[in-house]
Structures are given as structure tokens and as C-alpha cells.
């Protein structure tokens, strides 16, 4: 069996260059603003990416996850510009119903900006002369020793367990490429 990189997604997902996977984390209804999670309820916000069945029967290989957090007064001890989170953010590969296949944080959660260093130690908070601060996060899965293969029915999930509506902007995108097995 050979593996072919596959491109030109007709399903509305951005593939950029043929075979490349560029997909925003979103809710099951398509919401892409992670700062909209848990604004007034105890229900966690679940954001995910997954390969599309028709386009990539073998799944998608994920190299990087890029996040952009923009908020006022971002410091290492806070989460964005808010106080440290109580319950935190989970990062996992799950099946489509949320059953955890692999927990990237080994049972822990991200509660502060400094906690992102557990996954990506190469990012710095940008403090402009005026306006909100920016915190770009580049989680390079490949640098951990292997790329992540998301098979059909699997999701790479970001679960936000605290209210995040006080954050000015928080978005995330996965990068990689589609795989399609052929005989």
C-alpha cells in the first residue's frame, strides 16, 4: 500500500497547496471563537478539527497547531488577560463522542499563559505601545518526535472549561496534510 498526499478540497476546507490541511478549530455548529466558550454556563466549550471522510479516507497528518490570543495586560501568571483559570484548558485526541484516545497534558490542564510552555516553549507575549497585547502560540507536534495522524472519526480537541468571553480574541488553526491510501 502506498500513501498519496491529496489536495484540492472541494468541501470548503482550506487546503492552500495541494494536499495541505489548514483548518480552524470550531464547535460542532461552526463557531471559531474560543473566547465564546462558557460565557454563562457550566458547559465546557469544545473546539475541534477532524479529517473529512470523503476527501481524506486515511485521515490527516497534523504538524502544528497555531493559536492567537489577543487581550489586554497579558502576563505569564494570567490566562490571556484574565486571572488564571480555575478548571483550565484540555488538549486531547478523542473519538467523535469525546472519549479520550490521547491526553497531551497527562491529566493536567492549561490554566495560565506560562502553562503553554508545556507544549510550546518558543512563543513570547507581544506588548505594543498601545492597544491589546498578543500571545501567538505555535505548538509544533512534529518537534515532539512524531506527527499526529488523525484517523477518520477522531478529533483533535481543545476543551475550554472556564468562561472565556472576557478575552478580546482567541482563535486556533491546525496545519498538516491529508492522507489517502490507495492500493
Buried (B, 14 or more C-beta within 10 A) or exposed (E): EEEEBBBEBEEEBEBEEEBBBBBBBBBEEEBBBBBBBBEEEEEBBBBBBBBBEEBBBBBBBBBBBBBBBBBEEBBEEBBBBBEBBEBBBBBBBBEEEEEEEEBBBEEEBBBBBBBBBBBBEEBEBEEEEEEBBBBBBBBBBEBEEEBBBBBBEBBBBBBBBBBBEBBBBBBBBBBBBBBBEEE
